[in-house]
Structures are given as C-alpha cells and as structure tokens.
Amino acid sequence: MTTSDLVIDVKDLNKSFGDKRVVKDFSIQVPRGRITGFLGPNGSGKTTTLRMLCGLLTPDSGSGTCLGFDIIRESDEIKLRVGYMTQKFSLYEDLTIEENLMFMARVHGLDRRHERVTEALERLGLLERRKQLAGKLSGRWKQRLALAAATLHEPQLLLLDEPTAGVGPKARRTFWDEIHALSTQ
C-alpha cells in the first residue's frame, strides 16, 4: 500500500490540556474506503484525536497527513475536505432542518445550494420534515440531519464521533447502512 492510498497517516500524536495528557503517542494508517472505529472508555481521547485529524485541534507533537495534507501546516485544506459529525448535536435547534442545511451550504460556499440541500433531504429521508424545527426532532432525526450537514459539501473523508449514541437498534442499523453506502462512493 502506498501513502497515496491512505486517507489518514499519522504518527506519535500527543495532546495535553494543562497538565492532563489526553492523547499519547497515537499512530494510525487508514486506507481509502475503509470504515475504521476507535474503541475506548469515556475520557480516553477519542474525540480529541478526531478533532486533531480533521484540523480542528493542533497536536502538541507528532506528525502526519489527512487526505495528503499535513495535519499541522495544512489544517485549513483538511477542513475543506472532511465532514465531521460531533457526538453532541451541534446544529441550530431554532432553525428548521432545511434552514440548517442552507446555513451549512453557505458556510462551505457551495454552488447550487438549493439543489444540494434538496438532494441531501431526499437521500436521508428528511424531505417531508424539512420545515420542522431541529430542536423538536427525536435523536434519530437529529442524527440524520447531522449526517446530512456533514456530507453536504461532498467530503472526501467522513469522521463520526459516537454517531449512534442515544438511538435505538433499528435507527442504528439504518444509520450504518447509510454509512456503508457512503463508503462505497
């Protein structure tokens, strides 16, 4: 496998907050198209690691690339190409589903905004609910909205932080079916 086949290739990442070391000597290589999971207890550094990989946090030490871009020097390039779905719902609860997606389309500077939003609504079964306030959605529907927002700009890599926490088994299965379909793309 060549380095061009790897979407993530990092070595010895470290991150501390004050005197608390959260990530210690983390290394991983992830090939394109592979679904990979991090397992560990709460507080073990999974979220911090994901945030370093997608360019939201700078590691204290270590090196590597995400989508071929240096995670320290080229984090802005990584952010443009990665979709990141946080473990806590982070969209605007006082906006509708459609308004949240239009906002995300503007944030990403996307062309064909209405068309892209409509496609995302259709793909994730949100079209009939598009005028519903995000704050009134169940966990299952918030999850679908968050996935729509994370994939709206057609990222090359999707990072999901505990995407099925708080949803039932049927919703979890449906979500993972959608993720597998996205992975083949």
C-alpha positions as CSV (number, residue, x, y, z in Angstrom):
1,M,0.0,0.0,0.0
2,T,1.4,3.4,-1.0
3,T,0.9,6.6,1.0
4,S,-1.4,7.9,-1.7
5,D,-3.8,5.0,-0.8
6,L,-4.0,6.3,2.8
7,V,-6.6,8.9,3.8
8,I,-5.1,9.1,7.3
9,D,-1.4,8.5,8.1
10,V,-0.3,9.9,11.5
11,K,2.5,9.0,13.9
12,D,3.0,9.7,17.6
13,L,0.3,12.3,18.1
14,N,0.2,13.9,21.5
15,K,-2.2,16.4,23.1
16,S,-2.4,17.8,26.6
17,F,-4.7,20.3,28.2
18,G,-2.8,21.9,31.0
19,D,-1.1,19.1,32.9
20,K,-3.6,16.4,31.7
21,R,-2.3,14.3,28.8
22,V,-5.3,13.3,26.7
23,V,-3.7,11.6,23.7
24,K,-0.3,9.9,24.0
25,D,1.8,8.6,21.0
26,F,-1.2,7.8,18.8
27,S,-0.4,6.4,15.4
28,I,-2.7,5.1,12.7
29,Q,-2.9,4.5,9.0
30,V,-6.4,4.3,7.3
31,P,-6.8,3.2,3.7
32,R,-9.3,5.0,1.4
33,G,-12.8,3.5,1.5
34,R,-12.2,1.7,4.8
35,I,-14.6,2.1,7.8
36,T,-12.5,2.3,10.9
37,G,-13.6,2.7,14.5
38,F,-11.9,3.8,17.7
39,L,-13.0,2.0,20.9
40,G,-12.3,3.2,24.4
41,P,-13.9,4.4,27.5
42,N,-15.2,7.9,28.0
43,G,-12.2,10.3,28.5
44,S,-9.7,8.1,26.6
45,G,-9.0,10.8,23.9
46,K,-11.2,9.6,21.0
47,T,-12.9,12.9,20.4
48,T,-9.6,14.9,20.8
49,T,-8.0,12.5,18.3
50,L,-10.8,13.0,15.8
51,R,-10.5,16.8,16.2
52,M,-6.8,16.7,15.5
53,L,-7.3,14.5,12.4
54,C,-9.8,16.9,10.9
55,G,-7.8,20.1,11.6
56,L,-9.8,21.5,14.5
57,L,-7.0,20.9,17.1
58,T,-3.3,21.1,16.6
59,P,-1.3,18.3,18.2
60,D,1.4,19.2,20.7
61,S,3.7,16.8,18.9
62,G,3.7,14.1,16.3
63,S,3.2,14.3,12.6
64,G,1.2,13.1,9.7
65,T,-1.3,13.7,7.0
66,C,-5.0,13.6,6.4
67,L,-6.1,13.3,2.8
68,G,-2.4,14.0,1.9
69,F,-2.3,17.3,3.7
70,D,-0.1,18.0,6.7
71,I,-2.2,18.0,9.9
72,I,-0.2,20.8,11.4
73,R,0.6,23.2,8.5
74,E,-2.4,22.5,6.2
75,S,-5.3,22.1,8.6
76,D,-7.4,24.6,6.6
77,E,-7.2,22.4,3.5
78,I,-8.2,19.4,5.6
79,K,-11.3,21.2,7.0
80,L,-12.5,21.9,3.5
81,R,-12.4,18.2,2.5
82,V,-13.5,16.5,5.7
83,G,-17.0,16.0,7.0
84,Y,-17.1,15.9,10.8
85,M,-20.2,14.8,12.8
86,T,-19.8,15.6,16.5
87,Q,-21.1,13.3,19.2
88,K,-23.4,16.1,20.6
89,F,-25.9,17.6,18.2
90,S,-24.3,20.9,17.2
91,L,-26.7,22.4,14.7
92,Y,-29.2,25.3,15.4
93,E,-32.2,24.0,17.3
94,D,-34.2,27.1,16.5
95,L,-33.8,26.7,12.7
96,T,-35.7,24.2,10.6
97,I,-34.0,21.2,9.0
98,E,-33.8,23.0,5.7
99,E,-32.6,26.3,7.2
100,N,-29.7,24.4,9.0
101,L,-28.7,22.8,5.7
102,M,-28.9,26.1,3.8
103,F,-26.7,27.7,6.5
104,M,-24.1,24.9,6.2
105,A,-24.2,25.3,2.4
106,R,-23.4,29.0,2.8
107,V,-20.6,28.2,5.4
108,H,-19.0,25.9,2.8
109,G,-19.5,28.4,0.0
110,L,-21.3,25.8,-2.1
111,D,-22.7,26.4,-5.5
112,R,-26.2,25.0,-6.4
113,R,-27.2,25.4,-2.7
114,H,-30.9,24.7,-3.2
115,E,-30.2,21.6,-5.4
116,R,-27.6,20.2,-3.0
117,V,-29.9,20.7,0.1
118,T,-32.8,19.1,-1.7
119,E,-30.6,16.1,-2.7
120,A,-29.4,15.7,0.9
121,L,-33.0,16.0,2.3
122,E,-34.1,13.2,-0.2
123,R,-31.1,11.0,0.4
124,L,-31.6,10.9,4.2
125,G,-35.4,10.8,4.2
126,L,-35.8,14.4,5.6
127,L,-37.7,16.0,2.7
128,E,-41.2,15.7,4.3
129,R,-39.8,17.1,7.6
130,R,-37.7,19.9,6.0
131,K,-39.8,22.7,7.7
132,Q,-39.6,21.1,11.2
133,L,-37.5,22.8,13.8
134,A,-34.3,20.9,14.6
135,G,-34.9,21.3,18.3
136,K,-38.2,19.3,18.0
137,L,-36.6,16.3,16.3
138,S,-36.0,12.9,18.0
139,G,-32.5,11.6,18.4
140,R,-32.9,9.5,15.3
141,W,-33.9,12.5,13.1
142,K,-31.2,14.8,14.6
143,Q,-28.7,12.2,13.7
144,R,-29.9,12.1,10.1
145,L,-29.8,16.0,10.0
146,A,-26.3,16.0,11.4
147,L,-25.2,13.4,8.8
148,A,-26.8,15.5,6.0
149,A,-24.9,18.6,7.2
150,A,-21.6,16.7,7.5
151,T,-21.9,15.3,3.9
152,L,-23.5,18.3,2.2
153,H,-20.1,19.5,0.8
154,E,-19.3,16.0,-0.5
155,P,-16.3,15.4,1.7
156,Q,-13.5,13.0,0.8
157,L,-13.4,11.7,4.3
158,L,-16.2,11.5,7.0
159,L,-15.3,11.5,10.7
160,L,-18.1,10.5,13.0
161,D,-17.8,10.9,16.8
162,E,-20.1,8.4,18.5
163,P,-22.7,8.7,15.8
164,T,-25.2,6.2,17.1
165,A,-25.2,7.1,20.8
166,G,-28.7,7.6,22.2
167,V,-30.6,6.0,19.3
168,G,-32.4,2.6,19.1
169,P,-31.2,-0.5,17.4
170,K,-33.3,0.0,14.3
171,A,-32.1,3.6,13.8
172,R,-28.6,2.4,14.4
173,R,-28.8,-0.3,11.8
174,T,-30.3,2.2,9.2
175,F,-27.6,4.7,10.0
176,W,-24.8,2.2,9.5
177,D,-26.4,1.0,6.2
178,E,-26.2,4.7,5.1
179,I,-22.5,4.9,6.2
180,H,-21.6,1.8,4.2
181,A,-23.3,3.2,1.1
182,L,-21.4,6.4,1.5
183,S,-18.1,4.5,1.9
184,T,-18.5,2.8,-1.4
185,Q,-18.7,6.3,-3.0
